[in-house]
Amino acid sequence: MPAFPTANDGANLYLDQRRRILLRWWLLLAAAIAVSSAPTLLGLALPLPPLLAVLGALGGFNAWLQWRSGASASVGPAELFGQLCVDLAALAVLLYLSGGAANPLISLLLIPVAVAALSLPGRLTAAVTLLAVLAYSLLTWLYLPLSIADVERAARLHLAGMWLTFVVSATMIAWFVARMTASIRERDRHLAAAREQALRDERVVALGALAAGAAHELGTPLATIAVLVGELEHEPTLDADARADLALMREQLALCKGIISGMAERSGAARAEQIQVQDAAAWLRGVVARWQAMRPRSSAVIDVAGAGALPRLAPDPALEQALANLLNNAADADGGEIRVALDWDRGQLAIDIRDRGPGYSADVLRRGGREPLPASRGGAGIGLLLAFSAIERRGGCIELDNPPDGGAWARIRLPRADQQETAGS
């Protein structure tokens, strides 16, 4: 009673245990009905007690497998080989009791071989094939013959049995191959996604190394600029506007020094125990306030639109930097005031960023932020790549779109920390 694979891992396929057990139950039921009804409907004198005993033993084996598997949905090659050997042995005994190689159902021995060929390593496949050939060879001279006095009726029964064997074999093999094809396609899709993620991670790591080097190199020129600003502030001929500009420059220098001093922490993922769960709205307001301190000529309005209790979030520096990158893209689009909206449902929260600029290019929407774009794209390149990477590491996602009424729209979806805590408790 063969089984059908639905997923694979490397060179070996791992079979859906529940589907295989269910299939064996159906085949056992069909075999039990056929054996029980054959003496009445076909007039065949079958040895019912030993046939039903074999079917009962195989049913007990299947019940044990179902109990043993529990919630497990897959088995390895060694266990599958053992199950195929049991199926072959049971089928060989059934054929021995019902005419041997003269039984047209003898071709069902090929199905375990087909399962092994597509599911097991070469040596185990060869072993299953040899067992099937050995069983067929033994059944050509070692069997209990069926007693049918009418030769013409025996020929008709044999042809009907061959037709039935063909129907069963064709149906099972077609289903088997269809499941295998779907499994291979699913595996290829997961492998392609994993390769794409690995390439993105490599780019992010390379950018992190460049950022660390840039932070080291920027310390000296920033210190020089700070000294020059301090000297200029002592010039008696400066007017009020110039002094205000110098004060703004000093403030921006302080922000740059703070960013550089904390870059070592921001370049890596913070440890889980160091991340404090915060109110999502308060965290968002703090991030936008710090961003506006760096972009004093840009403005953003926050709208908390969700209903019910405010969600909680476990933010880290990478998440804050991702949001800042999206805000920078919106500000660079020169779309006027930026709208930032916080919304949530039972499982996740969403942060929408909307500007009134020209919108994302078709190339940006096609790549989805998963590849860096040329710098001439106006801020829709490295920043988006880093934002996507940071959000996806947190189990979230970013959606980009150009709304019909103009501008650009970006939505960050993140899991709620308070719901994760509730589920964990």
HUURUR-V835825 format. One record per pair of residues at least 12 apart in sequence whose ideal C-beta (glycine too) atoms are under 7 Angstrom apart, sorted by sequence separation. I is the first residue (numbers start at 1). GAP is how many residues later the second one is. D is the distance in whole Angstrom. If there is no record, write none. Layout:
<<I & GAP & D> <I & GAP & D>>
//
This chain:
<<3 & 12 & 5> <116 & 12 & 4> <288 & 12 & 5> <398 & 12 & 6> <399 & 12 & 4> <6 & 13 & 7> <35 & 13 & 7> <233 & 13 & 5> <340 & 13 & 6> <364 & 13 & 7> <372 & 13 & 5> <398 & 13 & 7> <232 & 14 & 6> <288 & 14 & 6> <371 & 14 & 7> <398 & 14 & 6> <4 & 15 & 6> <113 & 15 & 6> <338 & 15 & 7> <339 & 15 & 4> <369 & 15 & 4> <4 & 16 & 7> <35 & 16 & 5> <112 & 16 & 6> <113 & 16 & 5> <361 & 16 & 7> <364 & 16 & 5> <369 & 16 & 6> <396 & 16 & 6> <397 & 16 & 5> <3 & 17 & 3> <35 & 17 & 7> <91 & 17 & 6> <229 & 17 & 6> <285 & 17 & 6> <338 & 17 & 5> <396 & 17 & 5> <91 & 18 & 6> <284 & 18 & 6> <369 & 18 & 7> <370 & 18 & 6> <396 & 18 & 4> <4 & 19 & 7> <113 & 19 & 5> <361 & 19 & 7> <369 & 19 & 4> <396 & 19 & 7> <3 & 20 & 6> <35 & 20 & 7> <112 & 20 & 6> <229 & 20 & 5> <335 & 20 & 4> <336 & 20 & 5> <360 & 20 & 6> <394 & 20 & 6> <395 & 20 & 5> <88 & 21 & 7> <229 & 21 & 5> <335 & 21 & 4> <391 & 21 & 6> <333 & 22 & 5> <335 & 22 & 3> <1 & 23 & 4> <32 & 23 & 5> <109 & 23 & 5> <281 & 23 & 5> <330 & 23 & 6> <334 & 23 & 6> <31 & 24 & 6> <88 & 24 & 5> <229 & 24 & 7> <333 & 24 & 3> <61 & 25 & 6> <87 & 25 & 6> <330 & 25 & 4> <333 & 25 & 7> <1 & 26 & 5> <109 & 26 & 6> <327 & 26 & 6> <28 & 27 & 6> <109 & 27 & 6> <226 & 27 & 5> <300 & 27 & 7> <326 & 27 & 5> <84 & 28 & 5> <225 & 28 & 6> <323 & 28 & 7> <281 & 29 & 5> <369 & 29 & 6> <28 & 30 & 6> <106 & 30 & 7> <280 & 30 & 6> <283 & 30 & 6> <28 & 31 & 5> <84 & 31 & 6> <222 & 31 & 6> <279 & 31 & 6> <280 & 31 & 5> <369 & 31 & 7> <58 & 32 & 5> <84 & 32 & 6> <280 & 32 & 6> <283 & 32 & 5> <368 & 32 & 7> <106 & 33 & 7> <279 & 33 & 6> <280 & 33 & 4> <287 & 33 & 5> <291 & 33 & 5> <298 & 33 & 4> <311 & 33 & 4> <28 & 34 & 7> <222 & 34 & 6> <278 & 34 & 7> <101 & 35 & 7> <222 & 35 & 6> <277 & 35 & 5> <278 & 35 & 6> <365 & 35 & 6> <54 & 36 & 6> <277 & 36 & 7> <287 & 36 & 5> <291 & 36 & 5> <295 & 36 & 6> <301 & 36 & 6> <303 & 36 & 7> <305 & 36 & 5> <306 & 36 & 7> <313 & 36 & 7> <364 & 36 & 7> <25 & 37 & 6> <277 & 37 & 5> <278 & 37 & 6> <287 & 37 & 7> <305 & 37 & 7> <306 & 37 & 5> <24 & 38 & 5> <101 & 38 & 5> <255 & 38 & 6> <299 & 38 & 5> <300 & 38 & 4> <301 & 38 & 6> <302 & 38 & 5> <303 & 38 & 5> <304 & 38 & 5> <305 & 38 & 5> <306 & 38 & 4> <311 & 38 & 5> <54 & 39 & 5> <80 & 39 & 6> <81 & 39 & 6> <100 & 39 & 4> <101 & 39 & 4> <255 & 39 & 6> <275 & 39 & 5> <299 & 39 & 7> <301 & 39 & 7> <54 & 40 & 6> <80 & 40 & 6> <100 & 40 & 7> <298 & 40 & 7> <300 & 40 & 5> <360 & 40 & 6> <21 & 41 & 6> <219 & 41 & 7> <275 & 41 & 5> <100 & 42 & 7> <218 & 42 & 6> <360 & 42 & 6> <51 & 43 & 6> <77 & 43 & 5> <81 & 43 & 5> <88 & 43 & 5> <92 & 43 & 4> <96 & 43 & 6> <100 & 43 & 2> <359 & 43 & 4> <21 & 44 & 6> <77 & 44 & 6> <84 & 44 & 5> <88 & 44 & 6> <95 & 44 & 6> <99 & 44 & 6> <21 & 45 & 5> <215 & 45 & 5> <333 & 45 & 7> <51 & 46 & 5> <85 & 46 & 6> <96 & 46 & 7> <99 & 46 & 6> <270 & 46 & 5> <332 & 46 & 6> <50 & 47 & 6> <77 & 47 & 6> <81 & 47 & 7> <88 & 47 & 6> <92 & 47 & 7> <96 & 47 & 5> <97 & 47 & 6> <99 & 47 & 4> <269 & 47 & 7> <270 & 47 & 7> <332 & 47 & 4> <359 & 47 & 7> <96 & 48 & 7> <98 & 48 & 7> <215 & 48 & 5> <248 & 48 & 7> <359 & 48 & 6> <360 & 48 & 5> <269 & 49 & 7> <359 & 49 & 5> <47 & 50 & 5> <329 & 50 & 5> <356 & 50 & 6> <357 & 50 & 6> <212 & 51 & 7> <266 & 51 & 4> <328 & 51 & 6> <329 & 51 & 6> <356 & 51 & 4> <357 & 51 & 6> <17 & 52 & 5> <46 & 52 & 6> <211 & 52 & 6> <265 & 52 & 6> <266 & 52 & 7> <288 & 52 & 6> <355 & 52 & 5> <354 & 53 & 6> <355 & 53 & 5> <104 & 54 & 6> <329 & 54 & 6> <17 & 55 & 6> <18 & 55 & 6> <212 & 55 & 6> <266 & 55 & 6> <328 & 55 & 6> <329 & 55 & 7> <354 & 55 & 5> <17 & 56 & 6> <105 & 56 & 6> <211 & 56 & 6> <1 & 57 & 7> <16 & 57 & 6> <17 & 57 & 6> <104 & 57 & 3> <108 & 57 & 6> <352 & 57 & 7> <353 & 57 & 5> <16 & 58 & 7> <17 & 58 & 6> <103 & 58 & 7> <104 & 58 & 4> <107 & 58 & 5> <111 & 58 & 6> <284 & 58 & 6> <325 & 58 & 4> <15 & 59 & 6> <110 & 59 & 7> <114 & 59 & 6> <208 & 59 & 5> <325 & 59 & 7> <352 & 59 & 5> <14 & 60 & 4> <15 & 60 & 6> <105 & 60 & 5> <108 & 60 & 7> <14 & 61 & 7> <104 & 61 & 5> <108 & 61 & 7> <111 & 61 & 6> <115 & 61 & 7> <281 & 61 & 6> <325 & 61 & 6> <326 & 61 & 6> <350 & 61 & 6> <351 & 61 & 4> <14 & 62 & 7> <107 & 62 & 6> <111 & 62 & 7> <114 & 62 & 7> <118 & 62 & 6> <280 & 62 & 6> <325 & 62 & 5> <350 & 62 & 7> <350 & 63 & 5> <322 & 64 & 7> <12 & 65 & 5> <15 & 65 & 6> <321 & 65 & 7> <322 & 65 & 4> <348 & 65 & 5> <349 & 65 & 6> <348 & 66 & 6> <7 & 67 & 7> <284 & 67 & 7> <348 & 67 & 5> <349 & 67 & 6> <322 & 68 & 4> <348 & 68 & 6> <280 & 69 & 6> <321 & 69 & 7> <322 & 69 & 5> <347 & 69 & 7> <319 & 71 & 6> <318 & 72 & 4> <335 & 72 & 6> <344 & 72 & 7> <347 & 72 & 6> <346 & 73 & 7> <319 & 75 & 6> <333 & 75 & 6> <330 & 78 & 7> <3 & 80 & 7> <2 & 82 & 7> <326 & 84 & 5> <2 & 85 & 6> <1 & 86 & 5> <323 & 89 & 7> <47 & 97 & 7> <313 & 101 & 7> <44 & 102 & 6> <45 & 102 & 6> <314 & 103 & 4> <15 & 104 & 6> <312 & 104 & 7> <313 & 104 & 5> <13 & 105 & 7> <311 & 105 & 5> <312 & 105 & 5> <13 & 106 & 4> <312 & 106 & 4> <311 & 107 & 6> <12 & 108 & 7> <2 & 109 & 5> <12 & 109 & 6> <2 & 110 & 5> <11 & 110 & 7> <3 & 112 & 6> <2 & 113 & 4> <5 & 113 & 7> <5 & 114 & 5> <42 & 115 & 6> <277 & 140 & 5> <203 & 169 & 7> <200 & 170 & 6> <4 & 171 & 6> <4 & 172 & 5> <6 & 173 & 5> <5 & 174 & 7> <196 & 174 & 7> <4 & 175 & 5> <5 & 175 & 6> <8 & 175 & 6> <207 & 175 & 7> <7 & 176 & 5> <6 & 177 & 5> <5 & 178 & 6> <7 & 179 & 7> <8 & 179 & 5> <207 & 179 & 7> <203 & 182 & 7> <204 & 182 & 7> <204 & 185 & 5> <200 & 189 & 6>>
//
